[in-house]
């Protein structure tokens, strides 16, 4: 079974849109807020390299989507 992970932030409207899209399709996924979860932020950066745009959708360790329909929110460096 595929493991789908959604990395985003609570303040990003595109994270919300991607979550709603996944829920509409009844996809089972785990969601992580990279603004408050240091380990999720580290994992997101490991998967996506230097990319700091959210949302990021990861499937089994492979990034399958960055942003939502070409749009995303930037997350800057922060001391987590």
C-alpha positions as CSV (number, residue, x, y, z in Angstrom):
1,X,0.0,0.0,0.0
2,X,1.3,3.4,-0.9
3,X,2.3,5.9,1.8
4,X,1.1,9.4,0.9
5,X,2.4,12.3,2.9
6,X,1.3,15.9,2.7
7,X,3.8,18.5,3.9
8,X,2.4,22.0,4.3
9,X,1.5,24.7,6.7
10,X,-1.7,25.7,8.4
11,X,-1.3,29.2,7.0
12,X,-1.0,28.2,3.3
13,X,-4.3,28.2,1.4
14,X,-2.8,25.8,-1.2
15,X,-2.1,23.2,1.5
16,X,-5.8,23.4,2.4
17,X,-6.8,23.0,-1.3
18,X,-4.5,20.0,-1.7
19,X,-5.9,18.4,1.5
20,X,-9.5,18.9,0.3
21,X,-8.6,17.4,-3.1
22,X,-7.1,14.3,-1.4
23,X,-10.1,14.0,0.9
24,X,-12.5,14.4,-2.0
25,X,-10.8,11.4,-3.7
26,X,-10.8,9.5,-0.4
27,X,-7.0,9.1,-0.4
28,X,-5.6,8.0,2.9
29,X,-2.7,10.3,3.8
30,X,-0.6,11.7,6.7
31,X,-0.3,15.5,7.0
32,X,2.5,17.4,8.5
33,X,2.8,21.1,9.3
34,X,6.4,22.0,8.6
35,X,6.1,25.3,10.5
36,X,5.6,23.6,13.8
37,X,7.1,20.1,13.3
38,X,10.9,20.2,13.0
39,X,11.2,16.5,12.0
40,X,8.6,16.9,9.3
41,X,10.4,20.0,8.0
42,X,13.7,18.0,7.9
43,X,12.1,15.1,6.1
44,X,10.4,17.5,3.6
45,X,13.7,19.1,2.8
46,X,15.4,15.7,2.4
47,X,12.7,14.7,-0.1
48,X,12.5,17.9,-2.0
49,X,16.0,19.2,-1.8
50,X,16.3,23.0,-1.4
51,X,12.7,23.5,-2.4
52,X,10.9,25.5,0.3
53,X,7.5,25.7,-1.4
54,X,4.5,24.0,0.2
55,X,2.4,22.0,-0.2
56,X,4.6,19.0,-1.1
57,X,3.0,15.7,-1.8
58,X,5.2,12.7,-1.3
59,X,4.5,9.1,-2.2
60,X,6.7,6.4,-0.9
61,X,9.7,8.7,-0.6
62,X,9.2,10.3,-4.0
63,X,8.0,13.9,-4.4
64,X,5.0,13.6,-6.8
65,X,3.7,17.2,-6.6
66,X,5.1,20.6,-5.4
67,X,2.5,23.3,-5.0
68,X,-1.1,23.2,-5.9
69,X,-1.9,23.8,-9.6
70,X,1.3,25.7,-10.0
71,X,0.8,27.7,-6.8
72,X,2.4,27.4,-3.4
73,X,3.5,29.2,-0.3
74,X,7.1,29.7,0.6
75,X,8.5,28.7,3.9
76,X,11.6,30.5,4.9
77,X,14.5,29.3,7.1
78,X,13.4,29.2,10.7
79,X,15.2,28.0,13.9
80,X,13.4,24.8,14.7
